[in-house]
Amino acid sequence: MTAQTETPKAETGSCCATDGSCHDTPEAAAQQGTVTAVYQVSGMTCGHCEGAVASEISEIAGVSSVKAVAATGEVTVISDAPLDEAAVRAAVDEAGYELTGKA
């Protein structure tokens, strides 16, 4: 079973564009001039782990969306500018896991 947890930073109105697409996809982020980064995190085994990592990373200034996947260890972060890797590492550490690098 693969559980995915997505924690948006803030929501206003509908998440769907007039063309029916959602704004929280990496494609939509690229269209909006945002940055998508994928990190590798070790130690996540379940939905609770995903939620803990996503919650901590979503607290970083500029982060608009976080999706953590325990099965792959990948955490996709959408932000309005490139993030300082030390800040991401600190957030992952605070959640109790280890950032092993970018995927």
Beta strands, then each sheet from edge to edge (+ up, - down):
strand 1: 4-8
strand 2: 35-42
strand 3: 63-69
strand 4: 74-79
strand 5: 98-102
sheet 1: 1+ 3- 4+ 2- 5+
end
